[in-house]
Amino acid sequence: MKLFVTVGTTAFDELVKFVDQEPFFDDFDVTIQYGPGQYIPKNRNNFAFIKNIEEEYLAADFVISHGGAGTIYRLLELSVPLCAVANLERIDDHQLDICHNLSNRNFIFSVKKISDIPDRIRLFSNGNITFEKFQKESFFCAKEISDYFLK
């Protein structure tokens, strides 16, 4: 199974280091996008940034992601299964809310402890879980907002 790990544009060394060093991942084809972090993976395919990350998303069977809304929602739109981890190295904890909400609605896996990721991958790879199909809703107030500001 091909796994892709992404931290987006913010450092998340704890996640990168865990996936790089955890023996569980030795049996998978893993690529890590480590962003601006200080920890550079030594045991897995990796890169800091790439021009078209969407190609990596689509090539993966499963993605391990930081809890950023942009990444998560794009993966959902592409129907790529994922496990999201809130990056608590950030100043605020809004990623916890995003992960919790989408996990409760059965769109994604979400873990609070990085060490729980292997259990979620086992569930997924054994076929013991199915996710709800995400349907993107168009933003319905764009015209009203535009009209308000252009008066």
N, C-alpha and C positions, 0 to 999 in steps of 0.2 A: 504494500500500500504506500502511495506517495503522500507524504505530509509536507505542508508548507507552514512555516512559522513567520508571523509578521508582527513587528512592533510599531509600525508606522513611522512617524517623524520624531518621536520622543524616545529617549533611552528607556529600556526596560531590561537591564542587565540580569536581573533575577530570573526572568523567563528564559532569556537566551542561554544563560549558563546552565540552567536546569536541563533544557532539552539537549544541549551539547554534551553534557556529562552523564546524563541518566542512561544506564545500560538498557533500559526498556526500549529505547529508540534505535538500538543497534539493528533490529530486525526490519526497519523501515527505510525507505528512501526519503531522507529528510533534507530539506533546504531551509535555511534560516535567513531572514532579512533582519539584520541586527540594528539598523538605523544609526543614530549618532552615539550609541553606547560605547563604553570603554572596554567592555568584554568582547573580544573577537573570538568566535567559535573556532575550535581546533579540530573537532571530530566530525563535523557535518559540512555539507556544501553550504556556502554562505555568500552573502554580499550585503553591503551597507544600504545601498539604494539601487533602483533599476528604473529605466525609463518607462516601461510598461508592466507594472506589477500585476495587472489584470491577467496577463498571460500565465503568470505563476498561479494565480487563483484558479484559473480554469484547468490547469494541468494537474492540480492536486485532487486527491480523493477526499482529503480532510484538511482543514486549516485550523491552526492554533493561533489565536489572535489576541492582541491587546483589546481593551474594551472601548476603543474609540468608535463613536457613532458612524463616522464616514466609512470606515473599513467594514464594520459589521453590516451596515445596511447594504453596501455594495455586494458583499458576499451573499447576503440573503436574496438580493435581486438576481444574482447569477445562479442561485440554487446550489451554492457550495456549502456542504455541511461544515460546521465549525464548533469549536470550544473557545469561548472568550474568557479572558482573565483580566479583571480590572487592574490597571497599572497604578498601584498605590504609591509609586515613586513620584507621581505627579502632585502638584500643590493641592488640588481639590480631589474629591472622590466621586465626581459625577459618573465615572465609568461603572461604579458599583450599581447605580440605579439603572443604567442602560442594560447591563448584563442581567441583573435580577429580573427586570421587566420582560425581556425577550426570552429568558429561560423559563419563567413562569408561564409564558404563553406557548411554550414548547416549540419555539423557532430555532433555538440553539442550546448547546450545553454551556453552562457557565460554572466556573469553579472559583472559590475564594482562596483556596490553597493550591498553589502550583503543583504540589506533589499529588493532587487528585487527578491531574490530566490523564495519566496512563489508564486509570479506571474508566474514564469516559471514552477513550479510544477503544478499549476492549469492548465496551457495550456497543459502540458503533460498528466495529469490525465483525462482531459476532452476529450482527443483524438484530440485536435485541432492542433497538430503538428506532423509531421513525419520527421525523420532525414534521410539524405543520408546514404546509406550503405558504410561503410569504407572498402576499399580494401588495405591491406598491400602490399606495393611494396618491393620486395627484393632489398637489397642494391647491386648495380650492379658494384661497383668499388673495391670490396674487393680484388680480385686477383691482380688488377693493383697496389693497395696500398701495398699489401704484396710483390709483385715482386720488387717494388721500394725500399722498406726498406731492403729487403734481398739480394740485389745486392752485 
